[in-house]
Amino acid sequence: GAIGMPGTGKTFRIYQKIKELEKAGSPRDRMLYLNFDDDRLAGMTMKELGLIPEIFYQLYPDNRNRLCYFFLDEIQEVDDWEVFVRRMIDSGQVQVYLTGSSSKLLSAEIATSMRGRSVETEVFPLSLVEFMKFHSIMDEVPQVFGPNARSKIRNALDRYFQIGGFPEVQDGSPESWVSKLRGYANEVLFHDVVERYGISNLPTLRYVMARAFHNPCSKLSANSIYGELKSRGIKADREGVSTYIDCFCRAYLLFQVPFHSDSLSRKRVNPPKIYATDVGMVRAMNSKQSADNGRLLENLVFLHLRRKGYEVEYLVTDDGYEVDFVAYGKLDREYHLFQVSYEMVSCGTFEREVRALRSASGTIGHPTEMTIVTWNEERDLGNGIRIVPAWKFLVDRY
């Protein structure tokens, strides 16, 4: 199943898979694509869903004994769709590809109902490398950079840092992409949260969403939000606020980065940090003329680590220094430490970031790498610490 926010390109991923199958020799008449977000399929029941394979095999009777491929886009629009999909999988003659924006596609119960035979693929907005391919700037990132390649990547990052990676906003005017990105956020609010969970406290939901986008890369405590709402006369409760944050995260609008500790009690008293799904959306949702570049860069670094499959946490050392990301590699089973600082010009900034990494390295115990990501600075500080420019970091050439 392909899961992610509206507008991230889940449907396009299906088209890519169809092309891959055709290239490998599978004929088109063994593939079926249906988009359940189409108004002509609105209100479809699970019983009607069961008619799909019957009609398909009536049209192509020879396919009954052949492996076929069903692509079901936005499948969560049909109640109890899991029963139908499981029946198709159990037949052994069909591979089923699903997409969905709703958290109903992400729950642990789905994996259980699929009997361990499902694989989830997260679909994010475009990465910097995908952004360059999308705009025909660079098809492949070279191993060694010449002046021309450096200029292209830096120029692409300048644009990417402003509008982000949602495909449908790439060629629009500033007014149109702001409107589009706000529309995506509101679609998640109403469709993937209000409708899916039956939540009626819209003022609190809107406040939680606005608070997250106005303060990205910061700790988001349900207790503190509850206090803010109470002071404004908005009805809410602590447990509800915590649930709303979780709902936005399940819908891939926001991400939570927990506190790194072996102690459950320390994890409880240290709230998670919140990151947005896209820096362009942060700008679009922010009422200020320009969001903080340091926080936006930190958000980009987080998204890059998340795409690469790292388990990401933040750390506060015993002597009070904070490390932005403790990233655990599932493949190499090693810890990697990352600090983000838009610029390192100030002596105080330089010393603080370096001391934080050195202090954390003792806590973690010989991390594989210690990296400070900046906008444009590059240096090897020795003792395993490197300063890396964002344009190199985001294309994995550092």
N, C-alpha and C positions, 0 to 999 in steps of 0.2 A: 504494500500500500504506500502511496505517496501522500504525505501529510504536510500541511503548512498553511500559512495565511492566504486569504484571497489575493490574487494578483501576483503571486510569486512564480507562477509558471508551471503549476502542476499539470494542467492540460497539455502544455507544450511538451512536458516530459513524456506524456503518453504518446504524442505524435513521434517523438524521437524513438521510443521503443518500437512503434509500428514500423518505422523506417529501418531499424536495426533488424527486425524479424524478416522484413522483405529482402533486405540485403543478404541475409543468411539463407534465403530460399523458401521462406514460408509465403504462400500465395495470400492475397488480400481476402479471398472468400472464406478463409479460415479464421478471420478476425472480426470481432464485433465491437463497435464503439457506441456507447450511449452516455449522454450527458443528462443527469437527473436534475440539473438546475434549469433545464429547458422548460418553459411554461407549458409546453404540450404534454409533458410527463408529470405535471404537478398533480399531487394527490394520489399517486400510484400506490397501491397496496402491495403487501408482501405476496398475496395470492396472484395478483397481476404480474408481479416480478417473475413468478414461477412460469409464466407463459413464454418468457423471452427465449429460453433454450428450445422449447417446442416449436416456435415459429422459425427460429434460426435453422433447425434441422429439417423442417419442412422445405425451406428454401434451398438448403444444401444437404440433401440426405446422405451423400457420401461422407460427410464430415462426422457422422456418428461414431465411426471407428478410427477417427484421426484426432490427433492433438490439436485443439483449437484454443483461441486466445480471446477472452472477454475483457474489455476495457470499460470499467464502470466509473464514470466521472461524477464526483460529488454524490456518492452513493448514500451518504448519511441522510439524504432527503427522504428516503423510504424507511419507515419504521420496520424494525425486526429484519433488516436486510441481512444480518449475520447468518440467519438460518438458511437463507437462499445461497449465500456464498459458500457456506460450509458444505451444503449439498453438492454444489458444483465441484468443489475441491475434492470431496470424497469420491466423486465419479471417476476420477483419475484421467479423464479425457479433456479436461479444461484447465488452463492456467488463467487465473483471475488477477487482474491488475486494478487496484482501487485508488481513488483519490478522494480527499475530503478536507474541509477546513474545520469541521466541528471536532470538539474534544471527544465526541462519541467514537471517533475513529482511533483515539489514542488510548483508551482506557485499558487497564490490565485484563478486564473481562473479555475484550475482543481477542486478545492473544489466547485466552483459555478456550473461547468458543471456536477458534480456528485450530485448536488442538496442536499448537506449536508449529503449525505449517505456514505461518505468515511471516513476512519480512517487511519491516517498516523502512521507508526512505524519507528522510526529512528534506523538504524543499524550501530553501531560503531565497530571499532576493539575490540578485546577481552579486557575485564576488568581484573584486577588481579585475581578475583575469577574465572572468566571463563578461564583465562590462566592456573590456577592450575587444573581445571577440565579437560582441554584439554590435559594436560601433565600427567593426573592421579596422581597428587600430593596430592590432597585433594578434595573429592567430596562435602563435607559440611564443612563450617567454624564453629568450636565449639564455644559455648557461653563463655566457660572458657578455657584459654590457658594453656596447660602444656608445659614443656620444648621442647618436640618433635614437637608440633604444632607450637610453636614460631620459631623454627629452620627451619621448612619447609616453612613457610610463608616468613621469611626473605630471605632465599635462593632463593625462587621463585621470590621475588621482585628484587633481584640483577640481575637476568636474564631478567626479564620483563623490567627493567629500561634500559637495553641495546638494546633489539631487538623490544620492543613494542608488539602490539597485533594483527597484521595482521596474519590470520591463515596460509597462505601459506609460511610464512618465518620461522615458528617455528622450523623446523628440518633441515634447511639448514646451509651451511657454512657461515662465515661472508661475504665472497665475493658474495655469491648467494643472501643473504637477502638484501644487499645493492643494488645490481642490480635490484632485484624484486621491492623494495620500490621506487627506482627512476623511474622504469617503470610505477608503479601506478600513480605517480605524473605527469609524462609526458602524460599518458593516459587521465588524467583529463584535462591537458593543451590543448591537441589537440582535444580530442573527446568531452568533456563536456563544453569547453570554445570556442576554435577556430571554430569548426564545428557548434556548436549550435547557436552561436551568430554572426558568420560571421566576426570575428575579424581578421584583417590582420597584425596588428602591433605586430609581434612576439617578437622583441627585448624588447619592453616595458613589454609585458606579462611575459617574462622570468625574467626580472629584478624584477618585483613586486613579483613573486613567490620566487626567490632567496633571496630577501630582507626579506621576511616574515620568511623563514626557518633559515636564519642566525641570525635573531634577534627575536626569539619567546618570547612571554610574554611581548612585548614592545609596545609602542604606535606607530601606523602606520598612518601617516598623508599623504593624497594624495598630499598636497601642498609640503611637504618636499621631497617626492619621485619625484615629478615633477621637483623640483629644482635640485636634484641629476642627473636626466636624462638629463636635459638641460645642466648642467656643463660637462656631458660626450658626448654631441653632439648627443644624441638620441632623435628623434622626438617624442613628446608626448604632451598631454594637460591635465590640472587638472581634468576635468570632465571624460576624458577617464581613467585616473589612478584610480579614485574612482570607476568607473564602473568595472574595471578589478578586484579590490579587492572584490567587491560584487559578481562577477561571481565565483571566487574561493571559496567564502563562501557558495554560493548556491549549489556548487558541493561537499560540505562537506570536502574539502581539508583544509580549514582554518575556524576559528570561530572569530567573533568580540565580544568583551566585552565592552559595552558602559560605559561612565562616568555616575555616579549616581548623579542626580540632578533633582529637580522639575522645574528648569529653562531651557527652550529650548535653550536660548542664550548661557548658560554655557555648555550645551551638544555640541553645534555646535563648540565652540572654543576649546573643549577638545577632541582630537581624540580618537577613540576606541583603545583598546589593542588587539593584534592579537595572537591567539593560534593555534597550529597545531592539526591535527586529531589524531596524534600518535607520541610518543617520539622516537620510532625506526626510523620513517621517518625523524624526525629532524636530528638524527645522520647521516642517510644515505645521506641526502641532504646537510649536512654541510661540507664544505671543510676542516674545522679544524679537528685535530685528535680526539679531544674530545669536545663535546658541554658543556656549563656551567651547572653543576649539579643543581644549585639553580633554574635556569630557567626551566630545564627539570622537576624538582619536582613540580614547580608551574604549569606547563602544565598538569602533571598527576592529580593534585588536581582539576584543572578546568574541565578536562574531566570527573572526578568522579562526580562532582557536576552537570555537564550537563546531564550525564546518569541518575542521580536521579531526573531529571526534574526541577531543580531549575532555576529561572530566575537570571542570574548572571551579576553584574556590578562591576566596581571598584570605589573607593571613594577617594577623596582628601579632608581632613578636613580643616576647616577655618584656623587652625594654621600650615598647610603645611604638615601634615602627610598623607601618602598614605596607604590605606587598599586594599589588593589584590582583595578580593572578598566580595561583599555584595550580599548574596544569599537569594532570596525571595522564600519561599516554597509555591507552589500553593495549597497544601493540608492543611498545618497548618496555612497559611496566616501570617507567621511570618518571620522576618529578622534574618539571621545568618551571623556572621562576621568571615572571615577566613584570616589569614596571613600565608605566606609560607616562611620559612627560613631553608635552608639546615642544618645549625647548629647554635646553640645559645651560643657558647663558649664565644664570645666577649661580654664584658659588654655593649659596645656601641650598638651592635646588639640587645641584650636583651632589653635594655631600649627603643630603638627606636620602636621595634615591640609592646611592651606592651603599650607604650604611644599612639601609633597609634590606637590601639583597644579601649583604654579608651576614647580617644578624639572622635572616631567615634561612640561610644556607646551613647554619648550625642547627636550627630547629628541624629542618627537613632531612638533613643528613646527606650531604654530597649530591645536590641536584645535578641532572645531566647538563643543563644550560642555565645561565643567568643573563637575561637580556633586558636592556632598557630601550624601548621603542620611542623614538622622537619623530618630529616631522621631517627634519632634513639633516640631522647630525649623525656622524659615524666615527666610531673610535673603538679600539680594543684597549680596555683598561687593565688587562692582565688579571690573574687569579680567577679566570673563567668568566669575567664580566665583559659584555660587549654593548656598545651603543649602536643601534641600528636604525637607519631611516625608514619611515613607514612605507615608502614606495618599494623598498627591497623586501621588507618583512611581509607585505601583503601579496607578494608574488613568490614567496619562499626561495629567495635567492640571497641569503645572508649568511 
